[in-house]
Amino acid sequence: MKKSLNWGMLDELVSRFPELKYLESSIKTAAEVIIESYEKGGKLLVCGNGGSAADSEHIVGELLKGFMKKRPLNVETINKLKKFDFPWGNILAEKLQGGLPAISLTTHTAFLTAFMNDADPDLVFAQQVLALGKKEDILIALTTSGNSKNILYALYTAKALEMTSICFTGESGGKAKEICDVLLNVPANVTHKVQEYHLPIYHALCGIIEEYFFEE
């Protein structure tokens, strides 16, 4: 890493949710591997089912645009955009924000419906990992039980591609804990309570990552 990380948001998370203290080291590891991936030109692939599908899109939304910072563009990018005829270039240079590459595997409706109908519904995420993933990328998978078949297949595919995987689960970790590289198993077992813990954790991760890459 090019510089040290600011763990302020993690400290705040643990102060608000002291029951998550045992995950502090794992959250740090998750932030570090994501940042390392981005520094190598990688991207994030994110997937989940139901409420976790919404969480997948939420994570991607916080990374593609400004989350807690304005994320001004660098001078080189501004100059490239301003080459376009007035006022187009100026509008782009003024209003676009710095982004980090992330893709939610839950949003490709045409692919999802075709593959579920023509092939195997359990492999919809695995197929996208195979098509889009590379060694430098990270797979973030959310499964409250840790046992969702489509998530497990995606994790196995990521492992085959030598990608690093981060898994958000409930307390037991389910089968996912045996496959993923970084396990974030929150202290709850009921689905909605698990998801209530997932959100502040991934918000903290997004904030830590943003702080590292973007300055006011």
Secondary structure as a PSIPRED ss2 file (coil, helix, strand):
# PSIPRED VFORMAT (PSIPRED V4.0)

   1 M C   1.000  0.000  0.000
   2 K C   1.000  0.000  0.000
   3 K C   1.000  0.000  0.000
   4 S C   1.000  0.000  0.000
   5 L C   1.000  0.000  0.000
   6 N C   1.000  0.000  0.000
   7 W C   1.000  0.000  0.000
   8 G H   0.000  1.000  0.000
   9 M H   0.000  1.000  0.000
  10 L H   0.000  1.000  0.000
  11 D H   0.000  1.000  0.000
  12 E H   0.000  1.000  0.000
  13 L H   0.000  1.000  0.000
  14 V H   0.000  1.000  0.000
  15 S H   0.000  1.000  0.000
  16 R H   0.000  1.000  0.000
  17 F C   1.000  0.000  0.000
  18 P H   0.000  1.000  0.000
  19 E H   0.000  1.000  0.000
  20 L H   0.000  1.000  0.000
  21 K H   0.000  1.000  0.000
  22 Y H   0.000  1.000  0.000
  23 L H   0.000  1.000  0.000
  24 E H   0.000  1.000  0.000
  25 S H   0.000  1.000  0.000
  26 S H   0.000  1.000  0.000
  27 I H   0.000  1.000  0.000
  28 K H   0.000  1.000  0.000
  29 T H   0.000  1.000  0.000
  30 A H   0.000  1.000  0.000
  31 A H   0.000  1.000  0.000
  32 E H   0.000  1.000  0.000
  33 V H   0.000  1.000  0.000
  34 I H   0.000  1.000  0.000
  35 I H   0.000  1.000  0.000
  36 E H   0.000  1.000  0.000
  37 S H   0.000  1.000  0.000
  38 Y H   0.000  1.000  0.000
  39 E H   0.000  1.000  0.000
  40 K C   1.000  0.000  0.000
  41 G C   1.000  0.000  0.000
  42 G C   1.000  0.000  0.000
  43 K C   1.000  0.000  0.000
  44 L E   0.000  0.000  1.000
  45 L E   0.000  0.000  1.000
  46 V E   0.000  0.000  1.000
  47 C E   0.000  0.000  1.000
  48 G E   0.000  0.000  1.000
  49 N C   1.000  0.000  0.000
  50 G C   1.000  0.000  0.000
  51 G H   0.000  1.000  0.000
  52 S H   0.000  1.000  0.000
  53 A H   0.000  1.000  0.000
  54 A H   0.000  1.000  0.000
  55 D H   0.000  1.000  0.000
  56 S H   0.000  1.000  0.000
  57 E H   0.000  1.000  0.000
  58 H H   0.000  1.000  0.000
  59 I H   0.000  1.000  0.000
  60 V H   0.000  1.000  0.000
  61 G H   0.000  1.000  0.000
  62 E H   0.000  1.000  0.000
  63 L H   0.000  1.000  0.000
  64 L H   0.000  1.000  0.000
  65 K C   1.000  0.000  0.000
  66 G C   1.000  0.000  0.000
  67 F C   1.000  0.000  0.000
  68 M C   1.000  0.000  0.000
  69 K C   1.000  0.000  0.000
  70 K C   1.000  0.000  0.000
  71 R C   1.000  0.000  0.000
  72 P C   1.000  0.000  0.000
  73 L C   1.000  0.000  0.000
  74 N C   1.000  0.000  0.000
  75 V H   0.000  1.000  0.000
  76 E H   0.000  1.000  0.000
  77 T H   0.000  1.000  0.000
  78 I H   0.000  1.000  0.000
  79 N H   0.000  1.000  0.000
  80 K H   0.000  1.000  0.000
  81 L H   0.000  1.000  0.000
  82 K C   1.000  0.000  0.000
  83 K C   1.000  0.000  0.000
  84 F C   1.000  0.000  0.000
  85 D C   1.000  0.000  0.000
  86 F C   1.000  0.000  0.000
  87 P C   1.000  0.000  0.000
  88 W H   0.000  1.000  0.000
  89 G H   0.000  1.000  0.000
  90 N H   0.000  1.000  0.000
  91 I H   0.000  1.000  0.000
  92 L H   0.000  1.000  0.000
  93 A H   0.000  1.000  0.000
  94 E H   0.000  1.000  0.000
  95 K H   0.000  1.000  0.000
  96 L C   1.000  0.000  0.000
  97 Q C   1.000  0.000  0.000
  98 G C   1.000  0.000  0.000
  99 G C   1.000  0.000  0.000
 100 L C   1.000  0.000  0.000
 101 P C   1.000  0.000  0.000
 102 A E   0.000  0.000  1.000
 103 I E   0.000  0.000  1.000
 104 S E   0.000  0.000  1.000
 105 L C   1.000  0.000  0.000
 106 T C   1.000  0.000  0.000
 107 T C   1.000  0.000  0.000
 108 H C   1.000  0.000  0.000
 109 T H   0.000  1.000  0.000
 110 A H   0.000  1.000  0.000
 111 F H   0.000  1.000  0.000
 112 L H   0.000  1.000  0.000
 113 T H   0.000  1.000  0.000
 114 A H   0.000  1.000  0.000
 115 F H   0.000  1.000  0.000
 116 M H   0.000  1.000  0.000
 117 N H   0.000  1.000  0.000
 118 D H   0.000  1.000  0.000
 119 A C   1.000  0.000  0.000
 120 D C   1.000  0.000  0.000
 121 P H   0.000  1.000  0.000
 122 D H   0.000  1.000  0.000
 123 L H   0.000  1.000  0.000
 124 V H   0.000  1.000  0.000
 125 F H   0.000  1.000  0.000
 126 A H   0.000  1.000  0.000
 127 Q H   0.000  1.000  0.000
 128 Q H   0.000  1.000  0.000
 129 V H   0.000  1.000  0.000
 130 L H   0.000  1.000  0.000
 131 A H   0.000  1.000  0.000
 132 L H   0.000  1.000  0.000
 133 G C   1.000  0.000  0.000
 134 K C   1.000  0.000  0.000
 135 K C   1.000  0.000  0.000
 136 E C   1.000  0.000  0.000
 137 D C   1.000  0.000  0.000
 138 I E   0.000  0.000  1.000
 139 L E   0.000  0.000  1.000
 140 I E   0.000  0.000  1.000
 141 A E   0.000  0.000  1.000
 142 L E   0.000  0.000  1.000
 143 T C   1.000  0.000  0.000
 144 T C   1.000  0.000  0.000
 145 S C   1.000  0.000  0.000
 146 G C   1.000  0.000  0.000
 147 N C   1.000  0.000  0.000
 148 S C   1.000  0.000  0.000
 149 K H   0.000  1.000  0.000
 150 N H   0.000  1.000  0.000
 151 I H   0.000  1.000  0.000
 152 L H   0.000  1.000  0.000
 153 Y H   0.000  1.000  0.000
 154 A H   0.000  1.000  0.000
 155 L H   0.000  1.000  0.000
 156 Y H   0.000  1.000  0.000
 157 T H   0.000  1.000  0.000
 158 A H   0.000  1.000  0.000
 159 K H   0.000  1.000  0.000
 160 A H   0.000  1.000  0.000
 161 L C   1.000  0.000  0.000
 162 E C   1.000  0.000  0.000
 163 M C   1.000  0.000  0.000
 164 T E   0.000  0.000  1.000
 165 S E   0.000  0.000  1.000
 166 I E   0.000  0.000  1.000
 167 C E   0.000  0.000  1.000
 168 F E   0.000  0.000  1.000
 169 T E   0.000  0.000  1.000
 170 G C   1.000  0.000  0.000
 171 E C   1.000  0.000  0.000
 172 S C   1.000  0.000  0.000
 173 G C   1.000  0.000  0.000
 174 G H   0.000  1.000  0.000
 175 K H   0.000  1.000  0.000
 176 A H   0.000  1.000  0.000
 177 K H   0.000  1.000  0.000
 178 E H   0.000  1.000  0.000
 179 I C   1.000  0.000  0.000
 180 C C   1.000  0.000  0.000
 181 D C   1.000  0.000  0.000
 182 V E   0.000  0.000  1.000
 183 L E   0.000  0.000  1.000
 184 L E   0.000  0.000  1.000
 185 N E   0.000  0.000  1.000
 186 V C   1.000  0.000  0.000
 187 P C   1.000  0.000  0.000
 188 A C   1.000  0.000  0.000
 189 N C   1.000  0.000  0.000
 190 V C   1.000  0.000  0.000
 191 T H   0.000  1.000  0.000
 192 H H   0.000  1.000  0.000
 193 K H   0.000  1.000  0.000
 194 V H   0.000  1.000  0.000
 195 Q H   0.000  1.000  0.000
 196 E H   0.000  1.000  0.000
 197 Y H   0.000  1.000  0.000
 198 H H   0.000  1.000  0.000
 199 L H   0.000  1.000  0.000
 200 P H   0.000  1.000  0.000
 201 I H   0.000  1.000  0.000
 202 Y H   0.000  1.000  0.000
 203 H H   0.000  1.000  0.000
 204 A H   0.000  1.000  0.000
 205 L H   0.000  1.000  0.000
 206 C H   0.000  1.000  0.000
 207 G H   0.000  1.000  0.000
 208 I H   0.000  1.000  0.000
 209 I H   0.000  1.000  0.000
 210 E H   0.000  1.000  0.000
 211 E H   0.000  1.000  0.000
 212 Y H   0.000  1.000  0.000
 213 F H   0.000  1.000  0.000
 214 F C   1.000  0.000  0.000
 215 E C   1.000  0.000  0.000
 216 E C   1.000  0.000  0.000
